[in-house]
Amino acid sequence: QVQLVESGGGLVEPGGSLRLSCAASGIRFRTSTMGWYRQAPGKQRELVASATSGGNTNYEDSVQGRFTISRDNAKNTVYLQMNNLKPEDTAVYYCNANGRRWLDDYTRDYWGQGTQVTVSS
């Protein structure tokens, strides 16, 4: 089965930095679009950043210039470097892959279990 395992969340002070990692398995990683979503209490899950297989990246407006998504295809891992964190960044962050398993002829979304990021003084 496809597994997306996030790590790197935690408690950080405003202005601090955190690096999230998502290790993927069971999926054709090189041809998958990877993304990071977040969901704060009482709010809808939103796309934070995405990276296509071709290297194109997109960011939610509020994180533009502060967050950087990157991927290491050799390690089947996607990262989210978060700098200058703000209290409003507090949320559960989810790794997402839109791709296919080796034996599938269709693509779909796969999700990690989430990792908590709390920005507080």
C-alpha positions in Angstrom: 0.0 0.0 0.0 1.0 3.6 -0.4 2.4 5.2 2.7 3.2 8.8 3.3 4.9 9.4 6.7 5.3 12.9 7.9 7.8 14.1 10.5 9.4 17.3 11.8 6.4 18.9 13.4 6.5 20.5 16.8 6.3 23.6 18.9 8.2 26.6 17.7 8.3 30.3 18.7 7.1 33.0 16.2 9.9 33.8 13.8 11.4 30.4 14.1 11.9 27.7 11.5 10.8 24.1 11.0 11.4 21.5 8.3 8.8 18.9 7.6 9.6 15.7 5.8 7.4 13.2 4.0 8.7 9.8 3.1 6.7 8.1 0.4 6.5 4.4 -0.5 4.4 2.3 -2.7 3.9 5.0 -5.3 5.5 6.1 -8.5 7.1 9.1 -6.8 8.9 10.6 -9.8 5.7 11.1 -11.7 3.6 12.2 -8.8 2.6 15.7 -7.9 3.4 16.2 -4.2 1.8 18.7 -1.9 1.5 20.0 1.6 -1.9 20.8 3.1 -2.8 22.1 6.5 -5.9 22.3 8.6 -6.4 24.6 11.5 -9.2 24.1 14.1 -12.5 25.1 12.6 -11.1 25.7 9.2 -11.1 23.8 5.9 -8.0 21.9 4.8 -6.0 24.1 2.4 -3.2 23.6 0.0 0.0 25.2 1.3 2.5 24.3 -1.4 2.8 21.8 -4.3 5.6 20.5 -6.5 4.9 18.8 -9.8 7.0 16.1 -11.3 8.4 18.7 -13.7 9.6 20.9 -10.9 7.0 23.5 -10.9 6.1 24.8 -7.5 3.1 26.8 -6.2 2.4 28.4 -2.8 -0.5 29.7 -0.9 -0.3 33.5 -0.7 0.3 33.8 3.0 3.3 31.5 2.9 4.9 32.9 -0.2 8.5 33.8 0.5 8.6 32.0 3.8 8.0 28.4 2.9 9.9 26.3 0.4 8.8 22.9 -1.0 11.4 20.6 -2.4 11.7 17.0 -3.4 14.4 14.4 -3.5 13.3 11.8 -6.0 16.1 9.5 -5.1 14.8 9.3 -1.6 11.1 9.4 -2.4 10.9 12.3 0.0 9.3 15.7 -0.1 10.2 18.5 2.3 8.6 21.7 3.5 11.0 24.3 4.9 9.1 26.8 6.9 10.8 30.0 7.9 9.6 33.1 9.8 6.7 31.1 11.3 3.7 32.9 12.5 1.0 31.9 15.0 -1.5 31.7 12.1 0.6 28.9 10.6 -0.5 26.7 13.5 -2.2 23.6 12.0 -1.9 20.0 11.3 0.1 19.6 8.2 -0.6 16.8 5.8 1.5 15.3 3.0 -0.4 14.6 -0.2 0.6 12.7 -3.3 -1.4 12.7 -6.5 -0.1 9.7 -8.5 -0.4 6.0 -9.0 0.8 2.8 -7.6 2.9 0.6 -9.8 0.1 -1.7 -10.7 -2.6 1.0 -11.2 -3.7 2.5 -14.4 -5.3 5.5 -12.6 -4.1 8.3 -10.4 -5.6 9.3 -7.1 -4.8 11.3 -3.9 -3.0 9.7 -1.1 -2.6 11.2 2.4 -0.3 11.1 5.3 -1.5 11.0 8.9 -0.5 14.6 9.6 2.0 16.3 11.8 1.2 19.0 14.3 2.9 22.4 13.9 2.3 24.9 16.7 3.7 28.4 16.6 3.4 30.1 20.0 5.3 32.3 22.3 
